[in-house]
Amino acid sequence: MARELIVGDVLQEWTNTRRVLERLPDEHLSWKPHEKSMSLGGLSTHVVNLLVWHMFIQSGKELDLATIPARREPLTSRAAILEEFDQRYGEVEKAMADIGLDELQEIWTLRRGDHVILSMPRAAALRHFVVSHLIHHRAQLTVYLRLLNIPVPGLYGPSADDEGR
């Protein structure tokens, strides 16, 4: 039962995320609500990149931040964002279908070179670094959409836009 709860939670959050990404306007991908904010395209790319983090956590025992680039260039169109999302989500969906409770309980470590930042069960790492992180940035995306006057999809029930308010 615990495995099914974890897998279902992760997959549902990704499904909701795609619904937000489907609303992205190509003409506003460089838009920022504030000078310190990421652009809409940059934030969307970061969200898609969390699927890569998901696979790092699920497929290995650790991730060394010293071995990966700090940032990537933003994707430049909704089509490119959705294409990469769908490809990477397919990998995550297959991996989640095959994961066992023992694997979810294994310790996963985040490090930078020799410095261990943290170690925790893989299920907790998926929840913290993927799902909670995803929900945070997806919420930012919905605020960006609202500020751009683009209808926001309901995620845990109907939105004001879904209800025609």
KALINWO-V287527 format. One record per residue. RES is the residue in three letters. SS is DSSP state (A for helix, B for strand, O for the rest). D_CENTER is the distance of its C-alpha to the mean C-alpha in Angstrom with 1 decimal. Layout:
BEGIN
res=RES ss=SS d_center=D_CENTER
res=RES ss=SS d_center=D_CENTER
END
This chain:
BEGIN
res=MET ss=O d_center=24.1
res=ALA ss=A d_center=21.7
res=ARG ss=A d_center=19.9
res=GLU ss=A d_center=19.6
res=LEU ss=A d_center=18.2
res=ILE ss=A d_center=15.4
res=VAL ss=A d_center=14.7
res=GLY ss=A d_center=15.1
res=ASP ss=A d_center=12.8
res=VAL ss=A d_center=9.8
res=LEU ss=A d_center=10.8
res=GLN ss=A d_center=11.6
res=GLU ss=A d_center=8.4
res=TRP ss=A d_center=6.9
res=THR ss=A d_center=10.4
res=ASN ss=A d_center=10.4
res=THR ss=A d_center=7.5
res=ARG ss=A d_center=9.6
res=ARG ss=A d_center=12.5
res=VAL ss=A d_center=11.5
res=LEU ss=A d_center=10.9
res=GLU ss=O d_center=14.3
res=ARG ss=O d_center=15.9
res=LEU ss=O d_center=15.3
res=PRO ss=O d_center=18.8
res=ASP ss=A d_center=19.7
res=GLU ss=A d_center=22.4
res=HIS ss=A d_center=20.3
res=LEU ss=O d_center=17.5
res=SER ss=O d_center=19.5
res=TRP ss=O d_center=20.1
res=LYS ss=O d_center=19.4
res=PRO ss=O d_center=20.4
res=HIS ss=O d_center=21.8
res=GLU ss=O d_center=22.9
res=LYS ss=O d_center=20.7
res=SER ss=O d_center=17.5
res=MET ss=O d_center=15.2
res=SER ss=O d_center=16.1
res=LEU ss=A d_center=14.4
res=GLY ss=A d_center=13.8
res=GLY ss=A d_center=12.8
res=LEU ss=A d_center=10.1
res=SER ss=A d_center=8.9
res=THR ss=A d_center=9.2
res=HIS ss=A d_center=7.3
res=VAL ss=A d_center=4.1
res=VAL ss=A d_center=5.5
res=ASN ss=A d_center=6.6
res=LEU ss=A d_center=4.0
res=LEU ss=A d_center=5.6
res=VAL ss=A d_center=8.7
res=TRP ss=A d_center=8.4
res=HIS ss=A d_center=8.2
res=MET ss=A d_center=11.3
res=PHE ss=A d_center=12.8
res=ILE ss=A d_center=12.9
res=GLN ss=A d_center=14.1
res=SER ss=A d_center=16.5
res=GLY ss=O d_center=18.2
res=LYS ss=O d_center=20.0
res=GLU ss=B d_center=18.8
res=LEU ss=B d_center=17.0
res=ASP ss=B d_center=19.3
res=LEU ss=A d_center=17.8
res=ALA ss=A d_center=21.2
res=THR ss=A d_center=20.5
res=ILE ss=O d_center=17.5
res=PRO ss=O d_center=17.4
res=ALA ss=O d_center=16.2
res=ARG ss=O d_center=14.8
res=ARG ss=O d_center=14.6
res=GLU ss=O d_center=16.3
res=PRO ss=O d_center=14.5
res=LEU ss=O d_center=14.7
res=THR ss=O d_center=17.7
res=SER ss=O d_center=17.5
res=ARG ss=A d_center=15.7
res=ALA ss=A d_center=17.1
res=ALA ss=A d_center=15.7
res=ILE ss=A d_center=12.1
res=LEU ss=A d_center=12.6
res=GLU ss=A d_center=14.5
res=GLU ss=A d_center=12.1
res=PHE ss=A d_center=9.3
res=ASP ss=A d_center=12.1
res=GLN ss=A d_center=13.5
res=ARG ss=A d_center=10.6
res=TYR ss=A d_center=9.8
res=GLY ss=A d_center=13.5
res=GLU ss=A d_center=13.6
res=VAL ss=A d_center=11.1
res=GLU ss=A d_center=13.2
res=LYS ss=A d_center=16.4
res=ALA ss=A d_center=15.6
res=MET ss=A d_center=14.8
res=ALA ss=A d_center=18.1
res=ASP ss=A d_center=20.0
res=ILE ss=O d_center=18.9
res=GLY ss=O d_center=21.7
res=LEU ss=A d_center=22.1
res=ASP ss=A d_center=23.9
res=GLU ss=A d_center=20.9
res=LEU ss=A d_center=18.6
res=GLN ss=A d_center=21.4
res=GLU ss=O d_center=21.9
res=ILE ss=B d_center=21.4
res=TRP ss=B d_center=18.6
res=THR ss=B d_center=19.3
res=LEU ss=B d_center=17.7
res=ARG ss=B d_center=20.4
res=ARG ss=B d_center=21.6
res=GLY ss=O d_center=24.7
res=ASP ss=O d_center=27.1
res=HIS ss=B d_center=25.5
res=VAL ss=B d_center=23.5
res=ILE ss=B d_center=20.9
res=LEU ss=B d_center=20.3
res=SER ss=B d_center=20.7
res=MET ss=B d_center=19.5
res=PRO ss=B d_center=19.2
res=ARG ss=A d_center=16.4
res=ALA ss=A d_center=15.5
res=ALA ss=A d_center=15.3
res=ALA ss=A d_center=13.2
res=LEU ss=A d_center=10.6
res=ARG ss=A d_center=10.9
res=HIS ss=A d_center=11.2
res=PHE ss=A d_center=9.0
res=VAL ss=A d_center=6.0
res=VAL ss=A d_center=6.8
res=SER ss=A d_center=8.7
res=HIS ss=A d_center=6.8
res=LEU ss=A d_center=4.0
res=ILE ss=A d_center=7.4
res=HIS ss=A d_center=9.1
res=HIS ss=A d_center=7.6
res=ARG ss=A d_center=7.6
res=ALA ss=A d_center=11.1
res=GLN ss=A d_center=12.0
res=LEU ss=A d_center=11.4
res=THR ss=A d_center=13.7
res=VAL ss=A d_center=16.2
res=TYR ss=A d_center=16.3
res=LEU ss=A d_center=17.0
res=ARG ss=A d_center=19.6
res=LEU ss=A d_center=21.2
res=LEU ss=O d_center=21.6
res=ASN ss=O d_center=23.1
res=ILE ss=O d_center=20.7
res=PRO ss=O d_center=20.6
res=VAL ss=O d_center=17.6
res=PRO ss=O d_center=16.7
res=GLY ss=O d_center=17.3
res=LEU ss=O d_center=14.5
res=TYR ss=O d_center=16.7
res=GLY ss=O d_center=19.9
res=PRO ss=O d_center=21.4
res=SER ss=O d_center=20.7
res=ALA ss=O d_center=23.8
res=ASP ss=O d_center=23.2
res=ASP ss=O d_center=23.2
res=GLU ss=O d_center=26.5
res=GLY ss=O d_center=28.0
res=ARG ss=O d_center=28.5
END
